[in-house]
């Protein structure tokens, strides 16, 4: 097999099946389906976590079957990932000694590191698969990820329908006593449900890029947007608005006028549908109530107390030089607020509700700056691929990436599996496209085909029919 053809091998059906199983079960939290109380330390466990070890073992087993055929490019991708993942986890592990400083629970700290390690393992599994799969498998992964989001969005709609009919169901356990109803789907928190739906829109836009029947991804995206609205999350609505604005601006700046008009037209249709729904039902009352209250109230009310949590976090950071340099340790923010008597907060204080500030307060300035630099480097790389190299898929990937950058300012995101997977999907896909292994929008023909096959491929490409990988 020639070097250019590497990366087009069909992956074992067992591996592909396990990956799809992870994709569809990842957003299903044990708390979200009522199996674990929200206050439990197991509240962040997903159903897919039980399948993750099986996927890891399967990858290890089948990786030996490839032997020397492992692609050089694939090796580079995995080496870079392992290096960054090692640094990402090393500092939290070294920070465990801070438990002594704040009389914290070693179990709590270890579990915080464990949750981060689980997210890294998800990223590893998907990085390995996406760096080796062929073009057809890559497309199927995108479609499966979109449909998983659609299923989740439908669970949000079902939860709303049952709530307004007065029917109890397990998906309301964590929010059934709330003053206003907010759809959570299979998640324990509306914010987490909302950002997952926004990331799924990124997959949907990617699907639209190569889909022959455009109505399928378009319908999926509309369902995902509708699901995001009924979470009634102010952070989700702000992220959706800013991401949409950035998306349209990027389309206009890169000369995609027709595409921008299409997006604006579909948005107008979606807005009209929402207005009609709001006129005949009360499904959007919670969202309207929360947005109105935020506009009329003070900053603390608008941010649901987050400004107080952030102030407390910076008070802890600057209370001690060690806190500034190495943080207070994984999962120790709640203990530190008690230690410095900063518990008079109107919102929960076990989490900072801001990812970068959380990294800063728990692991120190260097760790927070390092994460920020990596995220900005990724953003610059995406923009360069879009603007200078005219990579169409980079625009679709930017939707989810920008959503992550915006939304991470209102939630603690270091334990979110879906964000890790989406970032890995974005970077690995762009790298393989640059190497010519995933062509836009039709995969490159493997060069081990004979001249007649390549000629037929070129003719079909000119006709717009495309050709799947061998």
Secondary structure by P-SEA (a helix, b strand, c coil): ccccccccccccaaaaaaaaaaaaacccccccccccccccccccccccccaaaaaaaaaaaacccccccccaaaaaaaaaaaaaaaaaaaaaaaaccccccccccaaaaaaaaaaaaaaaaaaaaaaaaaacccaaaaaaaaaaaaaaaaaaaaaaaaaaaaaaaccccccccccccccbbbbbcccccaaaaaaaaaaaaaaaaaaaaccccaaaaaaaaaaaaaaaaacccaaaaaaaaaaaaaaaaaaaaacaaaaaaaaaaaaaaaaaaaaaaaaccccaaaaaaaaaaaaaccccccccaaaaaaaaaaaaaacccccccccccccaaaaaaaaaccccccccccccccaaaaaaacccaaaaaaaaaaaaaaaaaaaaaacccccaaaaaaaaaaaaaaaacccccccccaaaaaaaaaaaaaaaaaaacccccccccccccccaaaaaaaaaaaaaccccccc
